């Protein structure tokens, strides 16, 4: 397949793509934040989108009182079913003493026909008594489910972070959560720390400060994916409608940290707490995992997940969870495993390292990624790989359009004395 290359952005600022879901549902717009350094969300003040046909740029949101300390915005994703964008938003009262941080951020949505009208998606409440459905800290890297109803995220807890500063036995451990439509109202503190939300948010993965060596205990859950467009089929033929695949850090028998693939199967109702583990947490414990959530480790590899940071990806039918690891020759390639576990299958066979995260085409047939400074498309079934020639050097990630006919990527392009992240479009001929 041949692709026509077109540079979409040219301004002397960053145009930073998220790792996935960058296209509007109709494929006409691409959303981005204006970072020119992927570590600088806290000092970034705007979310924009560009039209792939006309090059028109629209600002969707701009923070108020933006400084180098926050609030900060970034990592924008389009809903797959409506013209709504969700992104990370730092806490509005950010300053030098309380800057943007892992535990001081939330998810905000914008409807593209109503720019600068923020919808706070997850409620935040950091004052006792805590409130079910409102978390106490930082949601990050928001990913829509295929039906556009739920949003997953990684999470760091502000209350536990503050407690850890005086009690070294307690640590703020990254974990994974989800939110779903159900309004949560909290008391406005007039200081910007607490806010209501349009969705009910819970943590769905269990982490512990002291994983037992050789066990399935984890001290970090992160970089997740929704499994399939409609979950996956179990061995008994029934369908698990909602499930999250995520990366978890275990301790092996030799005391070494290793990252493996885990699955959290989600019940229909996530509003019921387990006994002794309130959804909202306590002053000395992190938010509890709801009743009915089942957490399973599904890979037991020699080397674990490896390579550049990446989010897990799954095929549309939910039959395959994909991740990066080292093959027998020591090269970073893509592997896959079924959500119920079983044998791990190597999917790409490059004799060089993959240097980026990856995405799966909407039809579930192709993997897109960067390796050897080139964009490569690999067939999931055959492993056949084809390089897509580009004039601009790709960096970061490659993201599919909803119809699978286009790809976008970032390239670091020189403008005057500096270089800026620009967006490049590849459109099939």
ABEGO torsion letter per residue (X at the ends): XBBBBBBABABBBBBBBBABGABBAAGABBBBBABABAAAAAABABBBBBBAAAGBBBBABBBBGBBAAOAEBEGBBBBAABBBBBBBBBBAABBAABBBBAABBBBBBBBAABBGBBBBABBBBABOBBBBGBBAEBBBGBBBBAAGABBBBBBBBAAAAAAAAABAABBBBBBBBBBBBBBBBBBBAGAGABBBBABBBBBABBBBABBBBGBABBABBBGBBBBEAAEBBBAAGBBBABBBBBBBBBBBAAGBBBBBBBBBBBBABAABBBBGBBAAEBAABBBBBBBGBBBBBABBBAAEBBEBBBBBBBBAAGABBBBBBBBAAGBBBBBBBBAAEEBBBBABABABBBABBBBBBAAGABBBBBBGGBBBBBBAAAGBBBBBBBABBBBGBBBBBAAGABBBBBBBBBBEABBBBBBBBBBBX
